[in-house]
């Protein structure tokens, strides 16, 4: 089991500021619309498709067995 002090190869979550754009600008009062117009932080997913994650031998054998049963 990993501890918080160990570095994981799994990428950390990142965020970026994005403007909030409402589709229904003509509906509602100005006060709620002005509150909803502030920028927000959007999560940026990490690219994990090519990430190599080490599996122990027992888990590797189970995944290969399951994959052969699905084929």
Secondary structure, DSSP 8 states (H G I E B T S, - for coil): ---TTS--SS---EEEEE----S-TTSS-HHHHHHTTS-EEEEE----TT------HHHHHHHHHHHHHH-
